[in-house]
């Protein structure tokens, strides 16, 4: 492969700036490999509810990656589906 050429195995990447509820309405259930959130959960009144909503969009084995700059006052743990 020539230097700078993209390998054919790169995943398709789609960027979407939609609200989570809008995204969930447009995306087929169990169709997403991964979701990346940056400083989003801190601004939601019920982050656990939103994470469960996103979980429904993920393919089996899919993952949500997130970064936050604050700590939630009540820690929670979301376990993957069996």
Protein Blocks (a to p, Z undefined) as FASTA:
>chain_A
ZZhiacfkbccddddfbdfklmmmmpcghibfbdcdehklmmpfblmlmmmmmmmmpcgh
iacddddfbdcfbdcdddddZZ
